[in-house]
């Protein structure tokens, strides 16, 4: 290799550049300049090897740069990743699988801070809870009362109206436990809801 040849020549030059006397030859002082050369065939072979190494190194650097630019452009935010995923499937929207996107692609973005993903997880959790409640009206009432209690204790009374639309009109009904038109008191205020 040319660089190995240059290294060997430098070492020899350093070793022979200063005056020194060979062993068993007193009075003889030597100093030398040494030049190493490869034969033409070996030089050509070494050059081809160097060229191949440079080409592979350049290809690797270009691939690394391409991937880094792709990562910055596509995986910069969850929204840009969603747009990229949609764009990849525009020709065949039937093959668009958002579950694969959520499981395989979105974690590459670091989607822990993604508001849409958090909202979807919360919605899925609530849907799971709602399905577990089944068609039992007693279970639904207990769950709703518990959620209302939590919202009230957190001071989020404005969210109670979002809990079940249309229940605000039932608040003043005789079934609410108060017929005086005042705000209904939550059933489970003093303890756990049963």
Residue pairs with C-beta under 8 A, 6 or more apart in sequence:
1 46
1 49
1 50
2 38
2 43
2 46
2 47
2 50
5 36
5 37
5 38
5 46
8 36
9 34
9 35
9 36
12 34
12 36
13 33
13 34
16 30
16 31
16 32
16 33
16 34
17 31
17 32
17 33
18 31
19 29
19 30
19 31
20 29
20 30
20 31
21 27
21 28
21 29
21 30
22 28
22 30
37 43
38 46
73 80
74 80
74 81
74 84
75 81
75 108
75 109
76 109
77 109
78 106
78 109
78 111
78 114
78 116
78 117
79 116
81 105
81 106
81 108
81 109
82 101
85 96
85 101
85 105
86 96
89 95
89 96
102 117
102 120
106 114
106 117
111 117
129 143
133 139
133 140
133 143
142 193
142 194
144 163
144 164
145 186
145 187
145 188
145 193
146 188
146 192
146 193
147 163
148 160
148 163
148 186
149 186
149 188
149 189
149 193
151 157
151 159
151 160
151 163
152 160
152 186
152 189
161 167
161 168
170 176
171 183
171 184
172 178
172 179
172 181
172 184
176 184
177 184
177 185
177 187
178 184
178 185
187 193
188 194
